[in-house]
């Protein structure tokens, strides 16, 4: 989960002179996705390489 501190750090890392709202939103979405991925790992919600390969084979048929 994102915290105010992480959001502040992300915004503080932006250039001082100019940036767009889109850049802020993109960075926050990326940060949120990374946080979600780390949480999935902690909860054991991961797939092995072999599982992924099998799924890809079915999708690419």
CHARMM-style PDB file with segment names, atoms N, HN, CA, C and O in Angstrom:
ATOM      1  N   UNK     1       0.837  -1.174   0.000  1.00  0.00      PROA
ATOM      2  CA  UNK     1       0.000   0.000   0.000  1.00  0.00      PROA
ATOM      3  C   UNK     1       0.886   1.243   0.000  1.00  0.00      PROA
ATOM      4  O   UNK     1       1.915   1.294   0.673  1.00  0.00      PROA
ATOM      5  N   UNK     2       0.470   2.217  -0.753  1.00  0.00      PROA
ATOM      6  HN  UNK     2      -0.366   2.175  -1.300  1.00  0.00      PROA
ATOM      7  CA  UNK     2       1.219   3.472  -0.789  1.00  0.00      PROA
ATOM      8  C   UNK     2       1.010   4.252   0.502  1.00  0.00      PROA
ATOM      9  O   UNK     2      -0.067   4.228   1.098  1.00  0.00      PROA
ATOM     10  N   UNK     3       2.047   4.931   0.910  1.00  0.00      PROA
ATOM     11  HN  UNK     3       2.922   4.950   0.426  1.00  0.00      PROA
ATOM     12  CA  UNK     3       1.946   5.803   2.071  1.00  0.00      PROA
ATOM     13  C   UNK     3       2.197   7.236   1.626  1.00  0.00      PROA
ATOM     14  O   UNK     3       2.764   7.478   0.560  1.00  0.00      PROA
ATOM     15  N   UNK     4       1.775   8.169   2.442  1.00  0.00      PROA
ATOM     16  HN  UNK     4       1.315   7.972   3.307  1.00  0.00      PROA
ATOM     17  CA  UNK     4       2.000   9.578   2.121  1.00  0.00      PROA
ATOM     18  C   UNK     4       3.486   9.853   1.944  1.00  0.00      PROA
ATOM     19  O   UNK     4       3.887  10.632   1.079  1.00  0.00      PROA
ATOM     20  N   UNK     5       4.292   9.208   2.767  1.00  0.00      PROA
ATOM     21  HN  UNK     5       3.967   8.575   3.469  1.00  0.00      PROA
ATOM     22  CA  UNK     5       5.740   9.415   2.690  1.00  0.00      PROA
ATOM     23  C   UNK     5       6.290   8.969   1.329  1.00  0.00      PROA
ATOM     24  O   UNK     5       7.100   9.674   0.727  1.00  0.00      PROA
ATOM     25  N   UNK     6       5.856   7.809   0.850  1.00  0.00      PROA
ATOM     26  HN  UNK     6       5.198   7.236   1.339  1.00  0.00      PROA
ATOM     27  CA  UNK     6       6.320   7.314  -0.448  1.00  0.00      PROA
ATOM     28  C   UNK     6       5.847   8.230  -1.576  1.00  0.00      PROA
ATOM     29  O   UNK     6       6.583   8.484  -2.529  1.00  0.00      PROA
ATOM     30  N   UNK     7       4.624   8.717  -1.460  1.00  0.00      PROA
ATOM     31  HN  UNK     7       4.026   8.510  -0.685  1.00  0.00      PROA
ATOM     32  CA  UNK     7       4.096   9.633  -2.478  1.00  0.00      PROA
ATOM     33  C   UNK     7       4.880  10.938  -2.465  1.00  0.00      PROA
ATOM     34  O   UNK     7       5.218  11.470  -3.523  1.00  0.00      PROA
ATOM     35  N   UNK     8       5.168  11.455  -1.281  1.00  0.00      PROA
ATOM     36  HN  UNK     8       4.893  11.022  -0.422  1.00  0.00      PROA
ATOM     37  CA  UNK     8       5.956  12.687  -1.174  1.00  0.00      PROA
ATOM     38  C   UNK     8       7.342  12.516  -1.784  1.00  0.00      PROA
ATOM     39  O   UNK     8       7.825  13.388  -2.506  1.00  0.00      PROA
ATOM     40  N   UNK     9       7.978  11.384  -1.486  1.00  0.00      PROA
ATOM     41  HN  UNK     9       7.586  10.675  -0.899  1.00  0.00      PROA
ATOM     42  CA  UNK     9       9.317  11.127  -2.033  1.00  0.00      PROA
ATOM     43  C   UNK     9       9.273  11.058  -3.551  1.00  0.00      PROA
ATOM     44  O   UNK     9      10.175  11.557  -4.224  1.00  0.00      PROA
ATOM     45  N   UNK    10       8.232  10.446  -4.090  1.00  0.00      PROA
ATOM     46  HN  UNK    10       7.499  10.041  -3.544  1.00  0.00      PROA
ATOM     47  CA  UNK    10       8.088  10.362  -5.544  1.00  0.00      PROA
ATOM     48  C   UNK    10       7.935  11.749  -6.143  1.00  0.00      PROA
ATOM     49  O   UNK    10       8.564  12.060  -7.155  1.00  0.00      PROA
ATOM     50  N   UNK    11       7.115  12.576  -5.538  1.00  0.00      PROA
ATOM     51  HN  UNK    11       6.604  12.324  -4.717  1.00  0.00      PROA
ATOM     52  CA  UNK    11       6.903  13.939  -6.034  1.00  0.00      PROA
ATOM     53  C   UNK    11       8.175  14.763  -5.865  1.00  0.00      PROA
ATOM     54  O   UNK    11       8.530  15.541  -6.751  1.00  0.00      PROA
ATOM     55  N   UNK    12       8.857  14.600  -4.749  1.00  0.00      PROA
ATOM     56  HN  UNK    12       8.569  13.968  -4.029  1.00  0.00      PROA
ATOM     57  CA  UNK    12      10.102  15.339  -4.514  1.00  0.00      PROA
ATOM     58  C   UNK    12      11.192  14.963  -5.522  1.00  0.00      PROA
ATOM     59  O   UNK    12      12.094  15.758  -5.784  1.00  0.00      PROA
ATOM     60  N   UNK    13      11.112  13.765  -6.083  1.00  0.00      PROA
ATOM     61  HN  UNK    13      10.379  13.119  -5.871  1.00  0.00      PROA
ATOM     62  CA  UNK    13      12.116  13.320  -7.047  1.00  0.00      PROA
ATOM     63  C   UNK    13      11.898  13.924  -8.439  1.00  0.00      PROA
ATOM     64  O   UNK    13      12.766  13.816  -9.306  1.00  0.00      PROA
ATOM     65  N   UNK    14      10.749  14.553  -8.650  1.00  0.00      PROA
ATOM     66  HN  UNK    14      10.044  14.641  -7.946  1.00  0.00      PROA
ATOM     67  CA  UNK    14      10.478  15.199  -9.939  1.00  0.00      PROA
ATOM     68  C   UNK    14      11.357  16.440 -10.089  1.00  0.00      PROA
ATOM     69  O   UNK    14      11.790  17.018  -9.092  1.00  0.00      PROA
ATOM     70  N   UNK    15      11.621  16.848 -11.326  1.00  0.00      PROA
ATOM     71  HN  UNK    15      11.269  16.379 -12.136  1.00  0.00      PROA
ATOM     72  CA  UNK    15      12.439  18.051 -11.531  1.00  0.00      PROA
ATOM     73  C   UNK    15      11.770  19.282 -10.927  1.00  0.00      PROA
ATOM     74  O   UNK    15      10.544  19.377 -10.871  1.00  0.00      PROA
ATOM     75  N   UNK    16      12.594  20.212 -10.480  1.00  0.00      PROA
ATOM     76  HN  UNK    16      13.590  20.134 -10.525  1.00  0.00      PROA
ATOM     77  CA  UNK    16      12.069  21.423  -9.848  1.00  0.00      PROA
ATOM     78  C   UNK    16      11.451  22.398 -10.838  1.00  0.00      PROA
ATOM     79  O   UNK    16      10.539  23.145 -10.484  1.00  0.00      PROA
ATOM     80  N   UNK    17      11.935  22.399 -12.070  1.00  0.00      PROA
ATOM     81  HN  UNK    17      12.676  21.793 -12.358  1.00  0.00      PROA
ATOM     82  CA  UNK    17      11.495  23.426 -13.015  1.00  0.00      PROA
ATOM     83  C   UNK    17      10.127  23.160 -13.628  1.00  0.00      PROA
ATOM     84  O   UNK    17       9.284  24.057 -13.634  1.00  0.00      PROA
ATOM     85  N   UNK    18       9.879  21.961 -14.143  1.00  0.00      PROA
ATOM     86  HN  UNK    18      10.564  21.233 -14.138  1.00  0.00      PROA
ATOM     87  CA  UNK    18       8.552  21.704 -14.710  1.00  0.00      PROA
ATOM     88  C   UNK    18       8.295  20.217 -14.870  1.00  0.00      PROA
ATOM     89  O   UNK    18       9.213  19.426 -15.085  1.00  0.00      PROA
ATOM     90  N   UNK    19       7.048  19.863 -14.763  1.00  0.00      PROA
ATOM     91  HN  UNK    19       6.301  20.505 -14.589  1.00  0.00      PROA
ATOM     92  CA  UNK    19       6.583  18.496 -14.984  1.00  0.00      PROA
ATOM     93  C   UNK    19       5.081  18.577 -15.181  1.00  0.00      PROA
ATOM     94  O   UNK    19       4.434  19.555 -14.807  1.00  0.00      PROA
ATOM     95  N   UNK    20       4.550  17.527 -15.775  1.00  0.00      PROA
ATOM     96  HN  UNK    20       5.076  16.733 -16.078  1.00  0.00      PROA
ATOM     97  CA  UNK    20       3.111  17.532 -16.049  1.00  0.00      PROA
ATOM     98  C   UNK    20       2.374  16.663 -15.033  1.00  0.00      PROA
ATOM     99  O   UNK    20       2.961  15.825 -14.348  1.00  0.00      PROA
ATOM    100  N   UNK    21       1.093  16.892 -14.968  1.00  0.00      PROA
ATOM    101  HN  UNK    21       0.616  17.572 -15.524  1.00  0.00      PROA
ATOM    102  CA  UNK    21       0.252  16.069 -14.099  1.00  0.00      PROA
ATOM    103  C   UNK    21       0.338  14.607 -14.564  1.00  0.00      PROA
ATOM    104  O   UNK    21       0.328  13.686 -13.746  1.00  0.00      PROA
ATOM    105  N   UNK    22       0.422  14.410 -15.875  1.00  0.00      PROA
ATOM    106  HN  UNK    22       0.430  15.158 -16.539  1.00  0.00      PROA
ATOM    107  CA  UNK    22       0.520  13.051 -16.408  1.00  0.00      PROA
ATOM    108  C   UNK    22       1.762  12.339 -15.880  1.00  0.00      PROA
ATOM    109  O   UNK    22       1.709  11.150 -15.563  1.00  0.00      PROA
ATOM    110  N   UNK    23       2.881  13.061 -15.783  1.00  0.00      PROA
ATOM    111  HN  UNK    23       2.924  14.026 -16.040  1.00  0.00      PROA
ATOM    112  CA  UNK    23       4.104  12.455 -15.256  1.00  0.00      PROA
ATOM    113  C   UNK    23       3.916  12.012 -13.809  1.00  0.00      PROA
ATOM    114  O   UNK    23       4.358  10.931 -13.420  1.00  0.00      PROA
ATOM    115  N   UNK    24       3.261  12.852 -13.021  1.00  0.00      PROA
ATOM    116  HN  UNK    24       2.902  13.730 -13.337  1.00  0.00      PROA
ATOM    117  CA  UNK    24       3.016  12.496 -11.619  1.00  0.00      PROA
ATOM    118  C   UNK    24       2.142  11.249 -11.547  1.00  0.00      PROA
ATOM    119  O   UNK    24       2.445  10.309 -10.812  1.00  0.00      PROA
ATOM    120  N   UNK    25       1.068  11.250 -12.308  1.00  0.00      PROA
ATOM    121  HN  UNK    25       0.822  12.014 -12.905  1.00  0.00      PROA
ATOM    122  CA  UNK    25       0.141  10.115 -12.287  1.00  0.00      PROA
ATOM    123  C   UNK    25       0.856   8.844 -12.737  1.00  0.00      PROA
ATOM    124  O   UNK    25       0.689   7.798 -12.110  1.00  0.00      PROA
ATOM    125  N   UNK    26       1.648   8.910 -13.808  1.00  0.00      PROA
ATOM    126  HN  UNK    26       1.783   9.760 -14.317  1.00  0.00      PROA
ATOM    127  CA  UNK    26       2.371   7.743 -14.297  1.00  0.00      PROA
ATOM    128  C   UNK    26       3.322   7.197 -13.242  1.00  0.00      PROA
ATOM    129  O   UNK    26       3.402   5.986 -13.035  1.00  0.00      PROA
ATOM    130  N   UNK    27       4.034   8.082 -12.586  1.00  0.00      PROA
ATOM    131  HN  UNK    27       3.969   9.066 -12.755  1.00  0.00      PROA
ATOM    132  CA  UNK    27       4.986   7.626 -11.553  1.00  0.00      PROA
ATOM    133  C   UNK    27       4.266   7.011 -10.368  1.00  0.00      PROA
ATOM    134  O   UNK    27       4.729   6.020  -9.804  1.00  0.00      PROA
ATOM    135  N   UNK    28       3.131   7.594  -9.984  1.00  0.00      PROA
ATOM    136  HN  UNK    28       2.754   8.400 -10.442  1.00  0.00      PROA
ATOM    137  CA  UNK    28       2.378   7.048  -8.857  1.00  0.00      PROA
ATOM    138  C   UNK    28       1.757   5.694  -9.217  1.00  0.00      PROA
ATOM    139  O   UNK    28       1.699   4.794  -8.378  1.00  0.00      PROA
ATOM    140  N   UNK    29       1.299   5.551 -10.451  1.00  0.00      PROA
ATOM    141  HN  UNK    29       1.346   6.281 -11.133  1.00  0.00      PROA
ATOM    142  CA  UNK    29       0.766   4.259 -10.885  1.00  0.00      PROA
ATOM    143  C   UNK    29       1.872   3.211 -10.871  1.00  0.00      PROA
ATOM    144  O   UNK    29       1.663   2.095 -10.396  1.00  0.00      PROA
ATOM    145  N   UNK    30       3.046   3.562 -11.390  1.00  0.00      PROA
ATOM    146  HN  UNK    30       3.216   4.469 -11.776  1.00  0.00      PROA
ATOM    147  CA  UNK    30       4.173   2.632 -11.378  1.00  0.00      PROA
ATOM    148  C   UNK    30       4.539   2.237  -9.948  1.00  0.00      PROA
ATOM    149  O   UNK    30       4.734   1.057  -9.655  1.00  0.00      PROA
ATOM    150  N   UNK    31       4.630   3.221  -9.067  1.00  0.00      PROA
ATOM    151  HN  UNK    31       4.471   4.179  -9.305  1.00  0.00      PROA
ATOM    152  CA  UNK    31       4.947   2.952  -7.668  1.00  0.00      PROA
ATOM    153  C   UNK    31       3.911   2.020  -7.053  1.00  0.00      PROA
ATOM    154  O   UNK    31       4.267   1.094  -6.324  1.00  0.00      PROA
ATOM    155  N   UNK    32       2.636   2.254  -7.339  1.00  0.00      PROA
ATOM    156  HN  UNK    32       2.347   3.006  -7.932  1.00  0.00      PROA
ATOM    157  CA  UNK    32       1.564   1.408  -6.809  1.00  0.00      PROA
ATOM    158  C   UNK    32       1.683  -0.017  -7.336  1.00  0.00      PROA
ATOM    159  O   UNK    32       1.496  -0.972  -6.582  1.00  0.00      PROA
ATOM    160  N   UNK    33       1.994  -0.170  -8.629  1.00  0.00      PROA
ATOM    161  HN  UNK    33       2.146   0.606  -9.241  1.00  0.00      PROA
ATOM    162  CA  UNK    33       2.131  -1.511  -9.210  1.00  0.00      PROA
ATOM    163  C   UNK    33       3.298  -2.264  -8.576  1.00  0.00      PROA
ATOM    164  O   UNK    33       3.194  -3.461  -8.308  1.00  0.00      PROA
ATOM    165  N   UNK    34       4.404  -1.569  -8.337  1.00  0.00      PROA
ATOM    166  HN  UNK    34       4.489  -0.597  -8.554  1.00  0.00      PROA
ATOM    167  CA  UNK    34       5.555  -2.199  -7.681  1.00  0.00      PROA
ATOM    168  C   UNK    34       5.175  -2.627  -6.267  1.00  0.00      PROA
ATOM    169  O   UNK    34       5.510  -3.732  -5.838  1.00  0.00      PROA
ATOM    170  N   UNK    35       4.480  -1.759  -5.546  1.00  0.00      PROA
ATOM    171  HN  UNK    35       4.208  -0.862  -5.894  1.00  0.00      PROA
ATOM    172  CA  UNK    35       4.041  -2.085  -4.185  1.00  0.00      PROA
ATOM    173  C   UNK    35       3.110  -3.305  -4.200  1.00  0.00      PROA
ATOM    174  O   UNK    35       3.222  -4.183  -3.344  1.00  0.00      PROA
ATOM    175  N   UNK    36       2.204  -3.355  -5.162  1.00  0.00      PROA
ATOM    176  HN  UNK    36       2.113  -2.642  -5.857  1.00  0.00      PROA
ATOM    177  CA  UNK    36       1.292  -4.505  -5.274  1.00  0.00      PROA
ATOM    178  C   UNK    36       2.069  -5.785  -5.546  1.00  0.00      PROA
ATOM    179  O   UNK    36       1.767  -6.833  -4.976  1.00  0.00      PROA
ATOM    180  N   UNK    37       3.068  -5.700  -6.417  1.00  0.00      PROA
ATOM    181  HN  UNK    37       3.313  -4.849  -6.881  1.00  0.00      PROA
ATOM    182  CA  UNK    37       3.893  -6.861  -6.723  1.00  0.00      PROA
ATOM    183  C   UNK    37       4.662  -7.361  -5.514  1.00  0.00      PROA
ATOM    184  O   UNK    37       4.754  -8.566  -5.281  1.00  0.00      PROA
ATOM    185  N   UNK    38       5.211  -6.437  -4.749  1.00  0.00      PROA
ATOM    186  HN  UNK    38       5.137  -5.458  -4.938  1.00  0.00      PROA
ATOM    187  CA  UNK    38       5.936  -6.824  -3.534  1.00  0.00      PROA
ATOM    188  C   UNK    38       4.993  -7.470  -2.517  1.00  0.00      PROA
ATOM    189  O   UNK    38       5.370  -8.421  -1.833  1.00  0.00      PROA
ATOM    190  N   UNK    39       3.784  -6.956  -2.423  1.00  0.00      PROA
ATOM    191  HN  UNK    39       3.478  -6.183  -2.979  1.00  0.00      PROA
ATOM    192  CA  UNK    39       2.797  -7.538  -1.503  1.00  0.00      PROA
ATOM    193  C   UNK    39       2.414  -8.947  -1.970  1.00  0.00      PROA
ATOM    194  O   UNK    39       2.270  -9.855  -1.152  1.00  0.00      PROA
ATOM    195  N   UNK    40       2.250  -9.126  -3.277  1.00  0.00      PROA
ATOM    196  HN  UNK    40       2.367  -8.389  -3.942  1.00  0.00      PROA
ATOM    197  CA  UNK    40       1.947 -10.460  -3.808  1.00  0.00      PROA
ATOM    198  C   UNK    40       3.053 -11.448  -3.456  1.00  0.00      PROA
ATOM    199  O   UNK    40       2.774 -12.591  -3.094  1.00  0.00      PROA
ATOM    200  N   UNK    41       4.294 -11.014  -3.558  1.00  0.00      PROA
ATOM    201  HN  UNK    41       4.520 -10.085  -3.852  1.00  0.00      PROA
ATOM    202  CA  UNK    41       5.423 -11.882  -3.217  1.00  0.00      PROA
ATOM    203  C   UNK    41       5.356 -12.269  -1.745  1.00  0.00      PROA
ATOM    204  O   UNK    41       5.536 -13.437  -1.399  1.00  0.00      PROA
ATOM    205  N   UNK    42       5.099 -11.290  -0.877  1.00  0.00      PROA
ATOM    206  HN  UNK    42       4.954 -10.342  -1.158  1.00  0.00      PROA
ATOM    207  CA  UNK    42       5.005 -11.578   0.561  1.00  0.00      PROA
ATOM    208  C   UNK    42       3.914 -12.595   0.860  1.00  0.00      PROA
ATOM    209  O   UNK    42       4.059 -13.434   1.749  1.00  0.00      PROA
ATOM    210  N   UNK    43       2.809 -12.509   0.100  1.00  0.00      PROA
ATOM    211  HN  UNK    43       2.691 -11.827  -0.622  1.00  0.00      PROA
ATOM    212  CA  UNK    43       1.665 -13.395   0.326  1.00  0.00      PROA
ATOM    213  C   UNK    43       1.790 -14.717  -0.419  1.00  0.00      PROA
ATOM    214  O   UNK    43       0.898 -15.562  -0.344  1.00  0.00      PROA
ATOM    215  N   UNK    44       2.899 -14.897  -1.141  1.00  0.00      PROA
ATOM    216  HN  UNK    44       3.623 -14.210  -1.203  1.00  0.00      PROA
ATOM    217  CA  UNK    44       3.128 -16.139  -1.857  1.00  0.00      PROA
ATOM    218  C   UNK    44       2.308 -16.281  -3.126  1.00  0.00      PROA
ATOM    219  O   UNK    44       2.156 -17.385  -3.649  1.00  0.00      PROA
ATOM    220  N   UNK    45       1.787 -15.191  -3.615  1.00  0.00      PROA
ATOM    221  HN  UNK    45       1.911 -14.294  -3.189  1.00  0.00      PROA
ATOM    222  CA  UNK    45       0.982 -15.218  -4.837  1.00  0.00      PROA
ATOM    223  C   UNK    45       1.889 -15.025  -6.051  1.00  0.00      PROA
ATOM    224  O   UNK    45       1.853 -13.993  -6.722  1.00  0.00      PROA
ATOM    225  N   UNK    46       2.691 -16.034  -6.306  1.00  0.00      PROA
ATOM    226  HN  UNK    46       2.720 -16.871  -5.761  1.00  0.00      PROA
ATOM    227  CA  UNK    46       3.649 -15.977  -7.408  1.00  0.00      PROA
ATOM    228  C   UNK    46       3.522 -17.241  -8.248  1.00  0.00      PROA
ATOM    229  O   UNK    46       2.940 -18.229  -7.802  1.00  0.00      PROA
ATOM    230  N   UNK    47       4.061 -17.212  -9.454  1.00  0.00      PROA
ATOM    231  HN  UNK    47       4.534 -16.408  -9.816  1.00  0.00      PROA
ATOM    232  CA  UNK    47       4.058 -18.364 -10.351  1.00  0.00      PROA
ATOM    233  C   UNK    47       5.502 -18.718 -10.683  1.00  0.00      PROA
ATOM    234  O   UNK    47       6.355 -17.844 -10.840  1.00  0.00      PROA
ATOM    235  N   UNK    48       5.753 -20.006 -10.783  1.00  0.00      PROA
ATOM    236  HN  UNK    48       5.060 -20.715 -10.655  1.00  0.00      PROA
ATOM    237  CA  UNK    48       7.098 -20.446 -11.169  1.00  0.00      PROA
ATOM    238  C   UNK    48       7.308 -20.184 -12.653  1.00  0.00      PROA
ATOM    239  O   UNK    48       6.358 -19.955 -13.401  1.00  0.00      PROA
ATOM    240  N   UNK    49       8.543 -20.222 -13.052  1.00  0.00      PROA
ATOM    241  HN  UNK    49       9.315 -20.408 -12.444  1.00  0.00      PROA
ATOM    242  CA  UNK    49       8.881 -20.035 -14.465  1.00  0.00      PROA
ATOM    243  C   UNK    49       8.200 -21.099 -15.310  1.00  0.00      PROA
ATOM    244  O   UNK    49       7.704 -20.802 -16.397  1.00  0.00      PROA
ATOM    245  N   UNK    50       8.171 -22.308 -14.833  1.00  0.00      PROA
ATOM    246  HN  UNK    50       8.574 -22.549 -13.950  1.00  0.00      PROA
ATOM    247  CA  UNK    50       7.537 -23.406 -15.575  1.00  0.00      PROA
ATOM    248  C   UNK    50       6.037 -23.166 -15.743  1.00  0.00      PROA
ATOM    249  O   UNK    50       5.489 -23.414 -16.816  1.00  0.00      PROA
ATOM    250  N   UNK    51       5.369 -22.686 -14.692  1.00  0.00      PROA
ATOM    251  HN  UNK    51       5.815 -22.484 -13.820  1.00  0.00      PROA
ATOM    252  CA  UNK    51       3.935 -22.394 -14.789  1.00  0.00      PROA
ATOM    253  C   UNK    51       3.669 -21.321 -15.842  1.00  0.00      PROA
ATOM    254  O   UNK    51       2.724 -21.423 -16.624  1.00  0.00      PROA
ATOM    255  N   UNK    52       4.497 -20.314 -15.850  1.00  0.00      PROA
ATOM    256  HN  UNK    52       5.264 -20.231 -15.214  1.00  0.00      PROA
ATOM    257  CA  UNK    52       4.330 -19.220 -16.812  1.00  0.00      PROA
ATOM    258  C   UNK    52       4.568 -19.719 -18.226  1.00  0.00      PROA
ATOM    259  O   UNK    52       3.827 -19.362 -19.141  1.00  0.00      PROA
ATOM    260  N   UNK    53       5.593 -20.540 -18.417  1.00  0.00      PROA
ATOM    261  HN  UNK    53       6.195 -20.830 -17.674  1.00  0.00      PROA
ATOM    262  CA  UNK    53       5.872 -21.084 -19.745  1.00  0.00      PROA
ATOM    263  C   UNK    53       4.691 -21.906 -20.263  1.00  0.00      PROA
ATOM    264  O   UNK    53       4.324 -21.798 -21.433  1.00  0.00      PROA
ATOM    265  N   UNK    54       4.097 -22.726 -19.392  1.00  0.00      PROA
ATOM    266  HN  UNK    54       4.395 -22.814 -18.442  1.00  0.00      PROA
ATOM    267  CA  UNK    54       2.946 -23.539 -19.791  1.00  0.00      PROA
ATOM    268  C   UNK    54       1.768 -22.655 -20.186  1.00  0.00      PROA
ATOM    269  O   UNK    54       1.097 -22.920 -21.183  1.00  0.00      PROA
ATOM    270  N   UNK    55       1.516 -21.605 -19.404  1.00  0.00      PROA
ATOM    271  HN  UNK    55       2.061 -21.390 -18.593  1.00  0.00      PROA
ATOM    272  CA  UNK    55       0.413 -20.687 -19.735  1.00  0.00      PROA
ATOM    273  C   UNK    55       0.673 -19.989 -21.063  1.00  0.00      PROA
ATOM    274  O   UNK    55      -0.236 -19.845 -21.880  1.00  0.00      PROA
ATOM    275  N   UNK    56       1.904 -19.558 -21.279  1.00  0.00      PROA
ATOM    276  HN  UNK    56       2.643 -19.675 -20.616  1.00  0.00      PROA
ATOM    277  CA  UNK    56       2.239 -18.888 -22.530  1.00  0.00      PROA
ATOM    278  C   UNK    56       2.060 -19.816 -23.727  1.00  0.00      PROA
ATOM    279  O   UNK    56       1.579 -19.395 -24.780  1.00  0.00      PROA
ATOM    280  N   UNK    57       2.442 -21.061 -23.563  1.00  0.00      PROA
ATOM    281  HN  UNK    57       2.832 -21.402 -22.708  1.00  0.00      PROA
ATOM    282  CA  UNK    57       2.282 -22.025 -24.662  1.00  0.00      PROA
ATOM    283  C   UNK    57       0.809 -22.143 -25.043  1.00  0.00      PROA
ATOM    284  O   UNK    57       0.476 -22.189 -26.227  1.00  0.00      PROA
ATOM    285  N   UNK    58      -0.077 -22.194 -24.041  1.00  0.00      PROA
ATOM    286  HN  UNK    58       0.194 -22.157 -23.079  1.00  0.00      PROA
ATOM    287  CA  UNK    58      -1.511 -22.292 -24.329  1.00  0.00      PROA
ATOM    288  C   UNK    58      -2.026 -21.016 -24.982  1.00  0.00      PROA
ATOM    289  O   UNK    58      -2.848 -21.078 -25.896  1.00  0.00      PROA
ATOM    290  N   UNK    59      -1.558 -19.869 -24.527  1.00  0.00      PROA
ATOM    291  HN  UNK    59      -0.890 -19.818 -23.784  1.00  0.00      PROA
ATOM    292  CA  UNK    59      -2.037 -18.600 -25.076  1.00  0.00      PROA
ATOM    293  C   UNK    59      -1.562 -18.388 -26.508  1.00  0.00      PROA
ATOM    294  O   UNK    59      -2.268 -17.790 -27.319  1.00  0.00      PROA
ATOM    295  N   UNK    60      -0.365 -18.879 -26.815  1.00  0.00      PROA
ATOM    296  HN  UNK    60       0.208 -19.366 -26.156  1.00  0.00      PROA
ATOM    297  CA  UNK    60       0.216 -18.623 -28.128  1.00  0.00      PROA
ATOM    298  C   UNK    60      -0.186 -19.660 -29.176  1.00  0.00      PROA
ATOM    299  O   UNK    60       0.275 -19.574 -30.315  1.00  0.00      PROA
ATOM    300  N   UNK    61      -1.012 -20.615 -28.839  1.00  0.00      PROA
ATOM    301  HN  UNK    61      -1.386 -20.685 -27.914  1.00  0.00      PROA
ATOM    302  CA  UNK    61      -1.456 -21.636 -29.814  1.00  0.00      PROA
ATOM    303  C   UNK    61      -2.434 -21.031 -30.789  1.00  0.00      PROA
ATOM    304  OT1 UNK    61      -2.922 -21.722 -31.683  1.00  0.00      PROA
TER     305      UNK     61
END
